Amino acid sequence: MSPHPLIIQFIVMALALSAVMATAWSIQRRTGATGWIDVCWTFGTGLVACLASLVPVPDGGAVSLRQVMVALLVAIWSFRLGGHLLLRTWQAGDDPRYRDLIDQWGATADRRMFLQLQAQAAVGLILAVSAAVAAHNPRPGLGFVDLLGALLLLTALIGEALSDWELRRFRSDPANRDRVCEAGFWKWSRHPNYFFEWLCWLAYPLIAIDASYPAGWVTLLAPICMYWVLVHVSGVPPLEQHMLRSRGQLFREVQARTRPFFPFPRLKSGH
């Protein structure tokens, strides 16, 4: 099979996601509401990944059940997360992580935010390509690992939705205004919603990796990239900086007794 159709598809995906994030930059600049950034990213990445998953193979074969399954999984992820972010943005408008960056960057904020969002487009491209590669695994029919991958993603989405609901319920109580949520999953992790979001992207290597399909190994880039972004770049670090400024010593105490990402209890040191 000629690589040209794949190269063209990759370029089209990259240009589409770049345009989505350029639009997100324009919207947040015009409205002043930085929450629209992640809304655009989630729906844009989901749409590009869905369409790429359903592209027929160049040899003229019909769309497979695996392609349909992966496209549905991506759509469910995108609507769940995108819907949550849309509601949050509609109510609050701003995302403190982006607002803090804008305040830090000062006069250069417009240019640096544009570049930041183009970097996020590149992350979306890695995720969309991983989903498309998993969808195009030529293994006939749907097997155990396909269903296991689907189950993993759906379980992770349920965990993420529960985490978001626990946090939303905690914040809705005026008595918790200056407190830090430690209810449910938040007792075991400072960012359980990020953990479950990362877990979603482990589903695609499960579906894709096969001894007869070397391209499937590419899908490992999705969980690796998502872990790096969430734990070291735009997830945990800026949000924890914001929490330290707004909650101070109270949040430092939570940091001392709770893991930042993986929802496992800390081992108590002996005396």
C-alpha positions in Angstrom: 0.0 0.0 0.0 1.3 3.4 -0.9 2.1 5.7 2.1 0.8 8.8 0.2 -2.8 8.5 1.3 -1.7 8.1 5.0 0.6 11.1 4.7 -2.2 13.2 3.2 -4.6 12.1 5.9 -2.0 13.0 8.6 -1.5 16.5 7.1 -5.3 17.1 6.9 -5.7 16.0 10.5 -2.9 18.3 11.6 -4.3 21.3 9.7 -7.8 20.7 11.0 -6.6 20.6 14.7 -4.4 23.6 14.1 -7.5 25.5 12.8 -9.6 24.4 15.7 -7.1 25.7 18.2 -6.6 29.0 16.3 -10.4 29.4 16.6 -10.2 28.6 20.3 -7.5 31.3 20.7 -9.8 33.8 18.8 -12.8 32.9 21.0 -11.0 33.3 24.3 -9.4 36.5 23.1 -12.8 38.0 22.0 -14.9 36.8 25.0 -12.3 36.9 27.7 -13.4 33.4 28.8 -10.5 31.0 28.8 -12.7 28.0 29.5 -13.6 27.8 25.9 -10.1 26.6 25.1 -10.5 23.1 26.4 -14.1 22.9 25.1 -12.8 23.5 21.6 -9.9 21.2 22.1 -12.1 18.3 23.3 -14.8 18.6 20.6 -12.2 19.2 17.9 -10.0 16.3 18.8 -13.0 14.0 19.1 -14.4 15.0 15.7 -11.0 14.6 13.9 -10.4 11.3 15.6 -13.9 10.0 14.8 -13.6 10.9 11.1 -10.1 9.5 10.8 -11.2 6.2 12.4 -14.0 5.8 9.9 -11.9 6.6 6.8 -12.1 3.5 4.5 -8.8 1.6 3.9 -7.1 2.7 0.6 -7.6 -0.8 -0.8 -11.3 -0.3 -1.0 -12.4 -2.4 1.9 -15.6 -1.7 3.8 -15.6 0.1 7.1 -15.0 -2.6 9.8 -16.8 -3.2 13.1 -13.6 -2.1 14.9 -13.6 1.2 13.1 -17.2 1.8 14.1 -16.5 0.7 17.7 -13.5 3.0 18.0 -15.3 6.0 16.5 -18.2 5.4 19.0 -15.7 5.3 21.9 -14.1 8.5 20.8 -17.5 10.2 20.4 -18.6 9.1 23.9 -15.3 10.4 25.4 -15.7 13.7 23.5 -19.3 14.3 24.4 -18.8 13.4 28.0 -15.7 15.5 28.6 -16.8 18.3 26.2 -20.2 18.5 27.8 -18.7 18.8 31.3 -16.3 21.5 30.2 -19.1 23.3 28.3 -21.3 23.4 31.3 -18.4 24.6 33.5 -17.4 27.3 31.1 -21.0 28.5 30.7 -21.3 28.9 34.4 -17.8 30.2 35.3 -16.2 31.3 32.1 -12.6 31.3 33.1 -10.1 28.5 33.7 -7.7 29.5 36.4 -4.8 27.8 34.8 -5.1 29.8 31.6 -5.9 33.0 33.5 -2.8 32.7 35.6 -0.7 32.2 32.4 -2.2 35.3 30.8 -1.4 37.3 34.0 2.2 36.0 34.1 2.8 36.7 30.4 1.6 40.3 30.4 2.1 42.1 27.1 3.2 39.0 25.3 0.1 36.9 26.4 -1.7 36.9 23.0 1.3 35.6 21.1 2.4 33.1 23.7 -1.2 31.8 24.1 -1.5 31.2 20.4 1.7 29.2 20.5 0.5 27.3 23.6 -2.7 26.3 21.8 -0.9 25.2 18.7 1.1 22.9 21.0 -2.2 21.6 22.3 -3.3 20.9 18.7 -0.2 18.7 18.4 -1.2 16.8 21.5 -4.7 16.4 20.0 -3.1 15.1 16.8 -1.2 12.4 18.7 -4.4 11.2 20.4 -6.4 11.3 17.2 -3.8 9.4 15.2 -3.6 6.8 18.0 -7.4 6.3 17.8 -7.3 6.0 14.0 -4.4 3.5 14.1 -6.4 1.4 16.6 -9.5 1.6 14.4 -7.6 0.3 11.4 -6.1 -2.8 13.0 -6.7 -5.3 10.2 -7.4 -8.2 12.6 -10.7 -9.8 11.5 -13.8 -9.3 13.7 -13.9 -8.1 17.2 -12.0 -10.1 19.8 -11.5 -10.2 23.5 -8.9 -7.5 23.5 -11.2 -5.1 21.6 -13.9 -5.6 24.1 -11.4 -5.3 27.0 -10.2 -2.0 25.5 -13.8 -0.7 25.2 -14.6 -1.8 28.8 -11.5 0.0 30.1 -12.4 3.2 28.3 -16.0 3.1 29.5 -14.9 2.3 33.1 -12.5 5.2 33.0 -15.1 7.6 31.7 -17.4 6.5 34.6 -14.6 7.1 37.1 -13.9 10.5 35.6 -17.6 11.5 35.6 -18.0 10.4 39.2 -14.9 12.5 40.2 -16.3 15.5 38.5 -19.6 15.0 40.2 -18.0 14.7 43.6 -16.1 17.9 43.1 -19.1 19.7 41.8 -21.3 18.6 44.7 -18.5 19.6 47.2 -18.2 23.1 45.6 -22.0 23.6 45.6 -22.0 23.7 49.4 -21.3 27.2 50.6 -19.7 25.7 53.8 -16.9 24.3 51.6 -16.0 27.7 50.0 -12.4 27.8 51.4 -11.9 24.1 51.8 -10.2 21.4 49.6 -12.3 18.5 48.3 -11.3 15.2 49.9 -14.6 13.3 49.2 -14.8 10.0 47.3 -11.9 9.5 44.8 -10.4 12.9 46.0 -9.5 11.2 49.2 -7.0 9.0 47.3 -5.7 11.4 44.7 -5.5 15.2 44.4 -6.5 14.9 40.7 -8.6 11.7 40.2 -10.3 13.2 37.2 -6.9 13.6 35.5 -6.0 10.0 36.4 -9.2 8.6 34.8 -8.7 10.8 31.7 -5.2 9.3 31.3 -6.7 5.8 31.8 -9.0 6.3 28.8 -6.1 6.5 26.4 -4.7 3.1 27.5 -7.7 1.5 25.7 -6.3 2.2 22.3 -3.0 0.3 22.7 -5.1 -2.6 24.0 -7.1 -2.6 20.8 -4.2 -1.8 18.4 -1.1 -3.7 19.5 -0.9 -7.0 17.6 2.1 -9.1 16.5 0.9 -8.8 12.9 0.2 -5.1 13.1 3.5 -3.2 13.8 1.8 0.2 13.4 -0.2 -0.6 16.5 2.8 0.3 18.7 2.3 3.9 17.7 -0.8 4.1 20.0 1.4 3.9 23.0 2.2 7.6 22.3 -1.3 8.5 23.4 -1.1 7.4 27.1 2.6 8.5 27.3 1.8 12.0 25.9 -1.3 12.4 28.0 0.5 11.4 31.2 3.3 13.9 30.4 0.8 16.7 29.7 -1.4 16.1 32.7 1.3 15.4 35.3 4.1 17.7 34.1 2.8 20.4 31.9 -0.8 21.9 31.7 -2.6 19.7 34.2 -1.3 19.2 37.7 1.5 21.9 38.0 -0.5 25.0 37.1 -3.6 23.8 39.0 -1.6 23.1 42.1 0.1 26.5 41.9 -3.4 28.1 41.8 -4.5 26.0 44.8 -1.5 27.0 46.8 -2.2 30.6 46.1 -5.9 30.3 47.0 -5.8 27.7 49.8 -2.3 28.0 51.2 -1.4 25.8 54.1 -4.7 23.9 53.9 -3.7 22.6 50.4 -0.1 21.9 51.6 -1.6 19.6 54.2 -3.6 17.8 51.5 -0.4 17.5 49.4 1.3 15.8 52.3 -1.3 13.1 52.8 -2.6 12.5 49.2 -0.9 11.4 46.0 -1.0 13.8 43.1 -2.2 11.5 40.4 -2.6 7.7 41.0 -5.5 7.1 43.4 -3.6 4.9 45.9 -3.3 5.7 49.7 0.2 6.8 50.8 2.1 4.3 52.9 2.5 5.5 56.4 6.1 5.6 57.6 6.9 3.6 60.7 8.2 5.1 63.9 
